[in-house]
Amino acid sequence: MKYVTQEQINARMPWVLQSPRQQGKVALLVVRPSTGQRMTPEKTRFTPETGVAGDNWSSQAYKPADTEVQVAIMNARMIELIAGAPQHWPLAGDQLFVDFNLSRTHLSHGQRLQVGEAELEITTEPHRGCEKFRRRFGDTALRHVNSPLGDLHRLRGVYAKIITAGEVRLGDPIYKR
């Protein structure tokens, strides 16, 4: 995979920042059964007790079973910009990629989201690009998502916890509750 340049990011950022604010959609679901493995199901179940069905969150999270990092969500337009084709998106490590505005001005901590049948709540845990992200997507992408603009718009993504269990499918709506 070829890394994105700053010029490419600058050219497409207006498109990323125009992500839907009223209602978006689920663009990709990812489960991580074990370290380094990724699966992209058409649907999966989200539960407060076990997280995303089939995912290793409860046993492998960097804070084991910490609901503050139960679901990692990333903007689908941003990952498309830095990773290209959807088969590369799972490398980011997030479970949920959505075409929806995740910015701090749109979603505050504690904001609830309806995603398919599941209800999620945005947590205070920061979601930042790390060394793995740099290796997978390059220095430019890492600097951009961790920049003040990247932080304001949560370009690396946001963490949420599951409030109400439910099934989530590709194409399901996502909106503020």
N, C-alpha and C positions, 0 to 999 in steps of 0.2 A: 504494500500500500504506500502510495506517495503522500508525503506530508503536505498539509495545506500551507500556503504562504500568507503573510500578513495582508498582502494586496488582495488575495482571494477572500480572506475574512472580511476586510473592509468593504469589498464590493457587494457581499451578500448579507452583511449585518442588518440592513434595513428590512430585508425579507424575514430574517430570524425574529427581529423585534416586532414584526407585525403578526406574530402568532395570535390565534384567537383568544379573546378575553372572556367571552360569554360562554361558549361551549366549544370544546375541542374534541379530539378523538384519540383513542389508543392506537398508536402506530406500530408498536412491537412489544411483545412480552418476552421476557428472558428469565429462565430459572437456571441456577447454578447448583447442580446436584452435588458436586465436590469441587475442590480447588482446581481451577483451570478448565473446568467443563462448563459448557453453555448449551442450553436447549431453548428453542423458540417455539413454544406451543401456540396453538390457535386460541386456546382458552386455558385458564387456571383458576384455582380457588384461593382467595385471600381470607385468612382467619387471624383474629387477634392472638390466638394461642400459638400457632405454628408459622405465621407469616405467609409467604407465597408458597403454595403447594409445590413440592418438589425442589424447593430452594434450600440451600444449606445455612440460611441466616441464623437459625437457632443454635447451631453448633459451631459455625465458622466465622461469625461476625467479629469484627475487631473488638467489639464489646459484646461478648456472647449473650445472646437472648435479650439484648437491650432494645426495647421497643422504639427508642428514639431513632434507631437506624434500621427499622424493620423493612421499609421499602425505599429504595433509591429510585428517584424519578428524574429523567432528563428530557429536555426539549428535543423533539424529533428533528426540528429544523437545524438546531445547532449540531447535533451529532451527524446529520447528513452533510453539513458544511465541512466538518473536520474529518469525517471518516468515509464519506462517499456512500457506496452501496450498502443497503441494510444488512448484508451478511457480515459487515465489519462492525456494526453497532454494538453487538454483545461484548466486544472487547472492552467497552467502557465499564462494565461490571454492574450497571444498573439493571433493575428488573422491569422497569416500566418506562417506555419512551412514548411521549405524548405530543401531539400538535396542540399546544396550549401554553399560554403565557404564565411562566413560573416566577416572574420578577417579584422583588420585595414590595414594590408599589402595588402589585396586584394581589399577592398572597402573603398575608402576615402570619407570624407564628400562631398556631392554634386554629387557623382557618381550616374548615372542613371541606372536603372535596367528595363528590359522588363520582365514582369510577366504575362503570358497569353497575353491578349489584352491590359493590363494596363501598363503604364509607371510610375515607382516610382523613388524617389530621396532620397538617404541616408541623414539624417539630423544630426545636431551636438548634439542633445539631447542625453545624456547618458542613456543607458538602463541597470539598475542595479537590482540585486536581492534585495528583501525587506522582511519585516516580514511575509507577506502572503506567499512568496516563501519559506521561511524557514519552516513555518508551514506545507506547502504542500509537500515539497521535502526533508526537513531535514537540519541540520546545516552543514553537510559535503558538500552537493550540493551547499548551499548558499556560503560557504567560497570559494569553487572552482570557481564558476562563477564570484565572485567578486575579485578574486586574480589577481595579475599582469598578469599571463598567461591567465586567463579568460577574462580580459579586452582586452588584445592584440588580442585574437581570437574572441572576442565578443560572448563568450559562453552563456551569458544570452540573447543575441540578439542585435538587432539594431532597431532604429526607422526610418521610411521613411514617406514621404508625397507623395500624388498622384498628378502626373503631367498631365497625360492623362487618361481619363476614359476608362474603358473596362471591359470585363468579364474575370474572373479568374476561372479555373476549376482544380479539383484534377488531378495531373499528368501533368499539363501545364509546359512548360519550363520556366526557369528563367535564365537570362544571362545579362552580362554587356552591356550597349549601348555605 
